[in-house]
Amino acid sequence: MTGVPLFEIYRPPLLSWIITAVWLFTGENWEIVMPLAALFSIGSGIILYLTLRPRKGSLFALGVTVLTMLNPQVFFYSSQIYTEGISLFFLIATLFFLKNERETHWFLGGIMTGLAFASRYPVIVQCGAILAAEFLVRRRLKLLVRAMMGALPTILIVVAAVYLKTGRFQTALPKDVVFSLLPSPYYLVNSVAIWGFAFILIPIAFIFRRTYSDSYNHAFIAWFVAGMLFWSMNVSNQQYRFSVGFTPAVSYIVYLAIENLMKFKTRSDLVFAHQNP
């Protein structure tokens, strides 16, 4: 931003680009850009609510949104100049556009995926999980093609811009990308500290047939599983803040468990119940 050589080239560039763009008009002033993270955080909550309300109703949507935005990790890191808040905004925006039925929105969803990548590189895994789930549920090749048409050029522009500036493209420090096929229990052991006691409801959601029979849920399940597995398999760098990227999926599944419990009538609603032929 200041013309000084970029040594930490593994850091995603979008936040720096946004700050630089603001400073072009205001001059270098950190007090002006400090509210940026909060604005993106507020935008994340609004988009999450607007995504869920048409299908799940206003009460369910409000509950998921409030639980997400009041999560200690989301609240703290989205109120500071960190990449978690801005990446969460573009991740939820990806979900919003891919859940839409309009083909032009699928293209915009791809662009949001590219911008999510530019804001925080690992988020591309969760965006990819959402896209894969939506494609498998709808079985519409146009959705996949349109989304890729938006995502790939955006990602290529980001990679090219970083490469031309630094002479290389690096997504992380080598010491921070040690993966194991055996997931670490770190996020499960610390689940209550990260998400609160509401996390205890997560297993309950998965014992109900309705969780799987309603295809609308599949993107959130894929989002949760992809986020949890990806960060659990990274055994060299584990932090609470990495949970921010899939906290909306956790909140959604928590409320899904509550909804299933409220609608529970007979044992046939459970996945392990015997079905009479």
Secondary structure by P-SEA (a helix, b strand, c coil): cccccccccccccaaaaaaaaaaaccccccccccaaaaaaaaaaaaaaaaaccccccaaaaaaaaaaaaacaaaaaaaacccaaaaaaaaaaaaaaaaacccaaaaaaaaaaaaaaaaacccaaaaaaaaaaaaaaaaccaaaaaaaaaacaaaaaaaaaaaaaacccccccccccccccccccccccccccccccccccaaaaaaacccccccccaaaaaaaaaaaaaaaaacccccccccccccaaaaaaaaaaaaaaaaacccccccccccccc
